Amino acid sequence: MIGRLRGELARKQAPHLLIDINGVGYELEAPLSTFFTLPDIGRQVTLFTHLAIREDAHVLYAFASESERALFRSLLKVSGVGAKMALAILSGMNAEEFSRCVETEDVASLVRLPGVGRKTAERLIIEMRDRLAKPADLPAAGSPSQAGHSARPATAGSDAVAALIALGYKPQDAGRMVKAVAEDEMDSQTLIRAALQGAAQK
């Protein structure tokens, strides 16, 4: 089992990233909560990982903290929740916000996440209630200032749309979400965060 990787960040395009460790490139998938904490390309990074073994592939998922990975693993234990949905949940809200939704039985906020219907949201609340730590013990998503600005303004919009589609949003919805918050000189990570926050407020 691969539990942690430390190496040079070679590529990042949500939700995928590439870590170079002594000449070997490890491809990983990560939630946006992790992407917002990543350094610039070429810098060293340490990530906690979860290895999923399927019939057709071995997939490594990356997380900025052990607590974030623990929440991902807990989500996988919920009936009907797979890795893609778990990543979408962690991308749409941080661990503290998710914990608050569960504790307050906030179904409305959960169903705004891509792929989460009402029945799944209710199941998440029921099955996750006893597994979650208190909100104060859970990590918040990293701030944009930690992330570095890797995308050029000219491509930021298309990168943001692609990231939202990869998380499960329909192409037309992803484009509309980005267009609603786009401003000059915004990088892709800022656009993604703003689009997700805008969707959560509706």
LOKE-98584 format. One line per field, with one value per atom (N, C-alpha, C): atom name; x, y, z. Coordinates in Angstrom, 1 decimal, padded with zeros to 4 digits. Each point is the difference from the previous one (the first is absolute). Last residue first. Example, Ala and Ser with C-alpha at 12.3 -4.5 7.8 and 13.67 -1.06 7.14 Angstrom:
<nuvos>
atome [N_CA_C_N_CA_C]
X [012.8_000.9_-000.8_000.3_-000.9_000.9]
Y [-002.2_001.1_001.1_-005.7_001.2_001.2]
Z [007.1_000.0_000.8_-000.1_000.0_000.0]
</nuvos>
This chain:
<nuvos>
atome [N_CA_C_N_CA_C_N_CA_C_N_CA_C_N_CA_C_N_CA_C_N_CA_C_N_CA_C_N_CA_C_N_CA_C_N_CA_C_N_CA_C_N_CA_C_N_CA_C_N_CA_C_N_CA_C_N_CA_C_N_CA_C_N_CA_C_N_CA_C_N_CA_C_N_CA_C_N_CA_C_N_CA_C_N_CA_C_N_CA_C_N_CA_C_N_CA_C_N_CA_C_N_CA_C_N_CA_C_N_CA_C_N_CA_C_N_CA_C_N_CA_C_N_CA_C_N_CA_C_N_CA_C_N_CA_C_N_CA_C_N_CA_C_N_CA_C_N_CA_C_N_CA_C_N_CA_C_N_CA_C_N_CA_C_N_CA_C_N_CA_C_N_CA_C_N_CA_C_N_CA_C_N_CA_C_N_CA_C_N_CA_C_N_CA_C_N_CA_C_N_CA_C_N_CA_C_N_CA_C_N_CA_C_N_CA_C_N_CA_C_N_CA_C_N_CA_C_N_CA_C_N_CA_C_N_CA_C_N_CA_C_N_CA_C_N_CA_C_N_CA_C_N_CA_C_N_CA_C_N_CA_C_N_CA_C_N_CA_C_N_CA_C_N_CA_C_N_CA_C_N_CA_C_N_CA_C_N_CA_C_N_CA_C_N_CA_C_N_CA_C_N_CA_C_N_CA_C_N_CA_C_N_CA_C_N_CA_C_N_CA_C_N_CA_C_N_CA_C_N_CA_C_N_CA_C_N_CA_C_N_CA_C_N_CA_C_N_CA_C_N_CA_C_N_CA_C_N_CA_C_N_CA_C_N_CA_C_N_CA_C_N_CA_C_N_CA_C_N_CA_C_N_CA_C_N_CA_C_N_CA_C_N_CA_C_N_CA_C_N_CA_C_N_CA_C_N_CA_C_N_CA_C_N_CA_C_N_CA_C_N_CA_C_N_CA_C_N_CA_C_N_CA_C_N_CA_C_N_CA_C_N_CA_C_N_CA_C_N_CA_C_N_CA_C_N_CA_C_N_CA_C_N_CA_C_N_CA_C_N_CA_C_N_CA_C_N_CA_C_N_CA_C_N_CA_C_N_CA_C_N_CA_C_N_CA_C_N_CA_C_N_CA_C_N_CA_C_N_CA_C_N_CA_C_N_CA_C_N_CA_C_N_CA_C_N_CA_C_N_CA_C_N_CA_C_N_CA_C_N_CA_C_N_CA_C_N_CA_C_N_CA_C_N_CA_C_N_CA_C_N_CA_C_N_CA_C_N_CA_C_N_CA_C_N_CA_C_N_CA_C_N_CA_C_N_CA_C_N_CA_C_N_CA_C_N_CA_C_N_CA_C_N_CA_C_N_CA_C_N_CA_C_N_CA_C_N_CA_C_N_CA_C_N_CA_C_N_CA_C_N_CA_C_N_CA_C_N_CA_C_N_CA_C_N_CA_C_N_CA_C_N_CA_C_N_CA_C_N_CA_C_N_CA_C_N_CA_C_N_CA_C_N_CA_C_N_CA_C_N_CA_C_N_CA_C_N_CA_C_N_CA_C_N_CA_C_N_CA_C_N_CA_C_N_CA_C]
X [-026.6_-001.3_-001.0_004.7_-000.9_-001.3_003.5_-000.5_-000.9_002.1_-001.0_-000.6_003.6_-001.3_-001.1_004.3_-000.6_-001.3_002.6_-000.6_-000.7_002.3_-001.1_-000.7_004.0_-001.1_-001.3_004.0_-000.5_-001.2_002.2_-000.7_-000.6_002.7_-001.3_-000.8_004.3_-000.9_-001.3_003.3_-000.3_-001.0_001.8_-000.9_-000.5_001.5_000.6_-001.0_-000.7_-000.3_000.7_-000.2_001.2_-000.3_-004.4_001.4_001.0_-004.7_000.5_001.4_-004.6_001.2_000.3_-004.0_001.0_001.2_-003.6_-000.7_000.9_001.5_-000.3_-000.7_000.9_001.2_-000.2_-003.7_000.6_001.2_-001.9_-000.8_000.5_002.0_000.3_-000.8_-000.8_001.4_000.3_-004.1_000.0_001.3_-000.3_-000.7_-000.1_002.1_000.7_-000.7_-001.0_-000.3_000.8_001.8_-000.9_-000.2_003.2_-001.4_-001.0_005.0_-000.6_-001.4_002.4_000.7_-000.6_-001.4_-000.5_000.5_001.8_-001.4_-000.6_004.2_000.1_-001.4_000.4_000.4_000.1_-000.9_-001.1_000.3_003.5_-001.0_-001.2_003.3_000.5_-001.0_-000.9_-000.2_000.5_000.6_-001.4_-000.2_004.4_-000.6_-001.4_003.2_-000.4_-000.8_001.9_-000.7_-000.5_002.6_-001.4_-000.7_003.7_000.0_-001.4_001.9_-000.7_000.1_001.8_000.7_-000.7_000.7_-000.8_000.6_-000.1_000.8_-000.9_-001.2_000.0_001.0_-001.3_000.9_000.3_-003.3_001.3_001.1_-004.7_000.6_001.4_-001.8_-000.4_000.7_-001.7_001.1_-000.4_-003.5_000.7_001.1_-001.2_-000.7_000.8_-000.3_000.8_-000.9_-001.5_000.1_000.8_-001.4_001.1_000.3_-003.6_001.3_001.2_-004.6_000.5_001.4_-001.1_-000.6_000.6_000.0_000.5_-000.8_-002.1_000.7_000.5_-002.7_001.4_000.8_-004.9_000.9_001.4_-003.1_-000.2_000.9_-000.6_001.2_-000.1_-003.7_001.2_001.3_-004.2_-000.3_001.3_000.1_-000.2_-000.2_000.5_001.2_-000.2_-003.7_000.8_001.3_-002.9_-000.5_000.8_001.2_000.3_-000.6_-000.9_001.4_000.3_-004.3_000.2_001.4_-001.0_-000.5_000.1_003.7_-001.4_-000.6_004.9_-000.6_-001.5_003.3_-000.2_-000.7_002.4_-000.3_-000.1_-001.5_001.2_-000.3_-003.4_000.6_001.3_-002.5_-000.5_000.5_001.1_000.6_-000.4_-002.0_001.4_000.7_-004.4_000.0_001.4_-000.9_-000.1_000.1_001.3_-000.2_000.0_000.4_-000.9_-000.3_003.1_-001.2_-001.0_004.2_-000.5_-001.3_002.3_-000.5_-000.6_002.0_-001.2_-000.6_004.1_-001.1_-001.3_004.0_-000.4_-001.2_001.9_-000.7_-000.5_002.7_-001.3_-000.8_004.4_-000.8_-001.4_003.2_-000.4_-000.9_-000.1_001.1_-000.6_-002.2_000.0_001.2_-000.5_-001.1_-000.1_003.1_000.3_-001.0_-000.4_001.1_000.4_-003.4_-000.5_001.1_001.0_-000.9_-000.4_002.5_000.8_-000.8_-002.3_000.7_000.9_-002.2_-000.9_000.7_002.4_-000.3_-000.9_001.1_001.1_-000.3_-004.3_001.2_001.1_-005.1_001.0_001.3_-004.0_-000.2_000.9_-000.2_-000.6_-000.3_004.0_-001.4_-000.6_004.7_-000.8_-001.5_003.2_000.0_-000.8_000.9_-001.1_-000.1_003.5_-001.3_-001.2_004.4_-000.2_-001.3_001.2_-000.2_-000.3_001.2_-001.3_-000.4_004.4_-000.8_-001.5_003.3_000.0_-000.9_000.7_-000.8_-000.1_002.7_-001.4_-000.9_004.7_-000.5_-001.5_002.0_000.1_-000.5_000.1_001.0_000.2_-001.2_-000.6_001.0_-001.1_000.9_-000.7_-000.5_-000.7_000.9_000.6_000.5_-000.7_-001.0_-000.1_000.4_000.1_000.4_000.0_-002.9_001.0_000.3_-003.2_000.6_001.1_-002.5_000.3_000.8_000.6_-001.2_000.5_001.7_000.4_-001.3_002.0_-001.2_000.4_002.6_000.1_-001.2_001.6_-000.9_000.1_003.2_-000.6_-000.9_002.7_-000.4_-000.9_004.2_-001.5_-000.3_004.0_-000.3_-001.5_003.9_-001.3_-000.1_003.5_-000.2_-001.3_000.9_000.3_-000.3_-000.8_001.4_000.4_-004.6_000.7_001.5_-002.9_000.2_000.7_-002.9_001.0_000.1_-004.5_001.2_000.9_-004.5_001.1_001.3_-004.4_000.2_001.2_-001.3_000.6_000.2_-002.3_001.4_000.7_-004.6_000.5_001.5_-002.4_000.4_000.5_000.5_-001.1_000.5_002.6_-000.1_-001.3_003.3_-001.2_-000.3_004.7_-000.9_-001.2_005.0_-001.2_-001.0_005.6_-001.2_-001.2_005.3_-001.1_-001.2_005.7_-001.3_-001.2_004.6_-000.2_-001.2_001.0_001.2_-000.2_-004.2_000.8_001.2_-004.3_001.2_000.8_-005.5_001.1_001.2_-005.0_001.1_001.1_-005.8_001.3_001.0_-005.8_001.2_001.3_-005.0_000.4_001.3_000.6_-001.0_-001.0_005.1_-001.2_-001.2_005.8_-001.3_-001.1_005.6_-001.2_-001.2_004.5_000.3_-001.2_002.1_-001.3_000.3_003.2_-000.1_-001.4_000.6_000.8_-000.3_-001.9_000.7_000.9_-004.5_001.0_000.6_-003.1_000.5_001.0_-002.4_-000.7_000.4_-000.2_000.7_-000.7_000.2_-000.8_000.9]
Y [029.1_000.1_-000.9_000.4_001.1_000.1_-003.1_-000.3_001.0_000.7_-001.1_-000.3_003.1_000.6_-001.1_-001.3_000.8_000.6_-002.4_-000.9_000.8_002.5_-000.7_-000.9_002.2_000.9_-000.7_-002.5_000.3_000.9_-000.8_-001.2_000.2_003.5_-000.1_-001.2_000.7_001.0_-000.1_-002.8_-000.4_001.0_001.0_-001.1_-000.4_005.1_-001.3_-001.1_005.5_-001.1_-001.3_004.4_-000.3_-001.1_002.4_000.1_-000.4_-002.2_001.3_000.0_-003.5_000.3_001.5_-002.7_000.6_000.5_-002.1_000.9_000.7_-003.3_001.3_001.0_-004.5_000.8_001.4_-003.0_000.3_000.8_-001.7_001.1_000.4_-003.6_001.2_001.2_-004.3_000.4_001.4_-002.1_000.5_000.5_-002.2_001.3_000.7_-004.4_001.1_001.3_-003.3_000.0_001.1_-002.1_000.9_-000.1_-002.6_-000.5_001.0_000.2_-000.2_-000.5_001.3_-001.2_-000.4_004.0_-001.1_-001.3_004.0_-000.2_-001.2_001.3_-000.5_-000.3_002.1_-001.4_-000.6_004.6_-000.8_-001.4_002.9_-000.1_-000.8_000.9_-001.0_-000.1_003.2_-001.4_-001.0_004.5_-000.3_-001.4_001.8_-000.3_-000.4_001.4_-001.4_-000.3_004.3_-000.3_-001.4_001.8_000.5_-000.4_-003.2_001.3_000.5_-003.4_000.1_001.4_-001.4_-000.8_000.2_002.2_000.2_-000.6_-001.0_000.5_000.1_-001.4_-000.9_000.4_002.0_-001.0_-000.7_003.4_000.6_-001.1_-001.0_000.2_000.6_-003.0_001.2_000.2_-004.7_000.9_001.3_-003.0_000.0_001.0_-002.2_000.8_000.0_-003.9_001.0_000.8_-002.3_-000.3_001.1_-000.1_-001.0_-000.3_002.9_000.6_-000.9_-001.5_000.9_000.6_-004.8_001.4_000.9_-005.0_000.7_001.4_-004.5_001.3_000.5_-004.0_-000.2_001.3_-000.7_-000.5_-000.2_001.8_000.7_-000.5_-001.7_000.8_000.6_-002.5_-000.9_000.7_002.4_-001.1_-000.7_003.4_000.6_-001.1_-001.2_000.6_000.5_-001.5_-001.1_000.5_003.2_-000.5_-001.2_001.7_001.0_-000.5_-002.5_-000.2_001.0_000.3_-001.3_-000.2_003.8_000.1_-001.3_000.8_000.2_000.0_000.8_-000.3_000.3_000.8_-001.4_-000.4_004.7_-000.8_-001.5_003.9_-000.6_-000.9_002.1_000.9_-000.5_-002.1_-000.4_001.0_000.7_-001.2_-000.3_003.5_000.3_-001.1_-000.6_000.9_000.3_-002.6_-000.8_001.0_000.1_001.0_-000.7_-001.2_-000.7_000.9_000.8_000.8_-000.6_-002.1_000.2_000.8_-000.8_-001.3_000.3_003.6_-000.4_-001.3_001.6_000.9_-000.4_-002.1_-000.5_000.8_001.3_-001.2_-000.5_003.8_000.3_-001.3_-000.4_000.7_000.3_-001.8_-001.0_000.6_002.5_-000.6_-000.9_000.8_000.5_-000.6_-000.9_000.9_000.7_-003.5_001.2_001.1_-004.2_000.7_001.2_-002.8_000.6_000.8_-002.3_001.1_000.7_-004.0_001.1_001.3_-004.0_000.5_001.1_-002.1_000.8_000.5_-002.9_001.3_000.9_-004.4_001.0_001.3_-002.6_-000.5_001.1_-001.4_001.0_-000.6_-002.5_000.8_001.1_-001.8_-000.7_000.9_000.9_000.3_-000.7_000.0_-001.0_000.2_003.1_-001.2_-001.1_004.0_000.2_-001.2_000.2_-000.2_000.1_000.9_-001.4_-000.3_004.5_-000.7_-001.5_002.5_000.3_-000.6_-000.4_-000.8_000.3_002.6_-001.4_-000.9_004.4_000.0_-001.4_000.5_000.1_000.1_000.0_-001.4_000.1_003.6_-000.4_-001.4_002.0_000.9_-000.4_-003.4_000.9_000.8_-003.8_000.8_001.0_-005.1_001.3_000.7_-004.1_000.6_001.3_-004.9_001.4_000.6_-004.5_000.4_001.5_-003.5_001.1_000.0_-003.0_000.6_001.0_-002.4_-001.0_000.6_002.5_-000.5_-001.0_002.8_-001.1_-000.5_004.6_-000.8_-001.0_003.2_-000.8_-000.8_004.8_-001.2_-000.7_004.1_-000.7_-001.2_005.1_-001.3_-000.6_003.7_-000.3_-001.4_004.3_-001.2_-000.2_003.0_-000.1_-001.4_003.9_-001.2_000.0_002.8_000.0_-001.3_001.0_000.0_000.0_002.2_-001.1_000.1_002.2_000.2_-001.2_-001.0_001.0_000.2_-001.7_-000.5_001.2_-000.1_000.1_-000.3_-000.3_001.4_000.2_-004.3_000.8_001.4_-003.1_-000.2_000.9_000.1_000.5_-000.2_-001.6_001.3_000.6_-005.3_001.0_001.4_-004.2_000.7_000.9_-004.2_000.8_000.6_-001.9_000.0_000.8_-002.4_000.7_-000.2_-000.2_-000.6_000.9_-000.8_000.8_-000.7_-000.3_-000.8_000.9_001.5_-000.4_-000.8_001.5_-000.6_-000.5_001.7_-000.4_-000.8_003.5_-000.6_-000.4_000.9_000.2_-000.8_002.1_-000.9_000.4_000.5_000.6_-001.1_001.3_-000.8_000.7_001.4_-000.6_-000.8_004.1_-000.6_-000.9_001.2_000.4_-000.7_000.4_000.1_000.6_-002.1_000.4_000.1_-000.9_000.1_000.6_-000.2_000.1_000.3_-002.8_001.3_000.0_-003.0_000.2_001.4_-004.1_001.3_000.2_-003.2_000.3_001.3_-004.3_001.4_000.1_-004.1_000.9_001.4_-005.0_001.2_001.0_-005.6_001.2_001.2]
Z [-004.2_-000.7_000.6_001.3_000.5_-000.6_-001.4_001.4_000.6_-004.3_-000.1_001.4_-000.2_-000.6_-000.1_001.4_001.0_-000.5_-003.0_000.9_001.2_-003.3_-000.6_001.0_001.3_000.0_-000.6_000.1_001.4_-000.1_-004.0_000.4_001.4_-001.8_-000.7_000.5_001.6_000.6_-000.7_-001.7_001.3_000.7_-004.3_-000.1_001.4_-000.5_-000.4_000.1_-001.0_000.9_-000.5_-002.2_000.7_001.1_-001.7_-000.6_001.0_000.8_-000.1_-000.6_000.9_-000.6_000.0_001.6_001.0_-000.6_-002.6_001.0_001.0_-003.3_-000.6_001.0_001.3_-000.2_-000.5_000.4_001.3_-000.1_-004.0_000.6_001.4_-002.2_-000.7_000.6_001.7_000.4_-000.7_-001.1_001.3_000.4_-004.1_-000.1_001.4_-000.3_-000.7_000.0_004.1_-001.5_-000.6_004.6_-000.5_-001.5_002.7_-000.1_-000.5_000.6_001.3_000.0_-003.9_000.6_001.3_-002.0_-000.7_000.5_001.7_000.5_-000.7_-001.5_001.4_000.5_-004.1_-000.1_001.3_-000.2_-000.5_-000.1_001.2_001.1_-000.5_-003.1_001.0_001.1_-003.3_-000.5_000.9_001.3_-000.2_-000.4_000.2_001.3_-000.1_-003.5_000.1_001.3_-001.0_-001.2_000.0_003.7_-000.1_-001.3_002.0_-000.6_-000.1_003.9_-001.3_-000.6_004.3_-001.1_-001.3_005.1_-001.1_-001.2_005.6_-001.1_-001.2_004.7_-001.1_-001.1_004.4_000.1_-001.3_000.5_000.1_000.1_000.0_-001.4_000.1_004.1_-000.6_-001.4_002.5_-000.1_-000.7_002.9_-001.3_000.0_004.6_-001.0_-001.3_004.0_-000.7_-000.9_004.8_-001.4_-000.7_004.7_-000.2_-001.5_001.5_000.4_-000.2_-000.7_-001.0_000.3_002.0_000.2_-001.1_-001.4_001.1_000.1_-002.4_-000.1_001.3_-000.8_-000.5_000.1_000.9_001.1_-000.4_-003.2_001.2_001.1_-004.6_000.4_001.3_-002.1_000.2_000.4_-000.8_001.0_000.3_-003.3_001.4_001.0_-004.5_000.5_001.4_-002.4_000.5_000.6_-001.9_001.2_000.6_-004.2_001.0_001.4_-003.8_000.4_001.1_-001.9_000.8_000.4_-002.7_001.3_000.9_-003.8_000.1_001.4_-002.6_001.2_000.0_-003.6_000.2_001.3_-000.1_-001.2_000.3_003.5_-000.5_-001.1_002.5_-001.0_-000.6_003.6_-001.3_-001.1_004.6_-000.5_-001.4_002.5_-000.4_-000.7_001.8_-001.2_-000.4_003.9_-001.2_-001.2_005.2_-001.1_-001.3_005.0_-000.9_-001.2_003.7_000.0_-001.0_000.7_001.3_000.0_-004.1_000.6_001.4_-002.2_-000.8_000.6_001.7_000.5_-000.7_-001.3_001.3_000.5_-004.0_-000.2_001.4_000.0_-000.6_-000.2_001.4_001.1_-000.5_-003.0_001.0_001.0_-004.7_000.9_001.0_-004.9_001.3_000.8_-004.7_000.2_001.3_-001.1_-000.8_000.2_002.1_000.6_-000.8_-001.7_001.3_000.6_-003.9_-000.3_001.3_000.2_-000.4_-000.2_000.9_001.2_-000.3_-003.5_000.8_001.2_-002.7_-000.8_000.8_001.8_000.0_-000.7_001.6_-000.5_000.1_002.3_-000.2_-000.5_001.3_-001.2_-000.2_004.9_-001.2_-001.1_003.4_-000.1_-001.2_001.1_000.7_000.0_-001.8_-000.8_000.6_002.4_-001.0_-000.9_003.2_000.6_-001.0_-001.4_000.2_000.7_-000.7_-001.3_000.2_003.8_-000.4_-001.3_001.4_000.9_-000.3_-002.2_-000.5_000.8_001.6_-001.3_-000.6_003.8_000.3_-001.2_-000.4_000.4_000.3_-003.5_001.4_000.3_-004.4_000.7_001.4_-004.1_000.9_000.7_-004.5_000.8_000.9_-002.9_000.3_001.0_-003.9_001.2_000.2_-002.8_000.1_001.3_-003.6_001.3_000.1_-003.5_000.3_001.5_-002.2_-001.2_000.3_003.4_-001.0_-001.2_004.6_-000.8_-001.0_004.7_-000.9_-000.7_002.8_-000.3_-001.1_003.9_-001.2_-000.1_002.5_000.1_-001.3_002.8_-001.1_000.4_001.4_000.5_-001.1_-000.6_-000.1_000.6_-000.8_000.7_000.0_-003.1_000.6_000.7_-002.8_000.7_000.7_-004.6_001.4_000.6_-004.6_000.2_001.5_-001.5_-000.7_000.3_003.8_-001.5_-000.5_004.3_-000.3_-001.6_002.9_-000.7_-000.3_002.1_000.9_-000.8_-002.0_000.5_000.9_-001.7_-001.0_000.5_002.8_-000.1_-001.0_000.3_001.3_000.1_-003.7_-000.1_001.3_-000.9_000.1_-000.1_-002.5_001.3_000.0_-002.6_-000.1_001.4_-002.8_001.1_-000.3_-002.0_-000.3_001.1_-000.3_000.5_-000.3_-001.9_000.1_000.5_000.4_-000.3_000.3_000.7_-001.4_-000.3_004.5_-000.5_-001.5_001.4_001.1_-000.6_-001.5_-000.4_001.2_-001.1_001.0_-000.5_-002.0_-000.2_001.0_-000.6_000.2_-000.1_-000.8_-000.2_000.4_-000.4_001.3_000.0_-001.7_000.8_-000.9_-000.6_-000.8_000.6_000.6_000.7_-000.9_000.2_-000.7_000.9_001.7_-001.4_-000.8_005.3_-000.7_-001.5_003.5_-000.7_-000.8_004.5_-001.2_-000.6_003.7_000.1_-001.2_002.1_-001.0_000.2_002.7_-000.1_-001.1_000.9_000.9_-000.1_-002.7_000.0_000.8_000.1_000.0_000.0]
</nuvos>
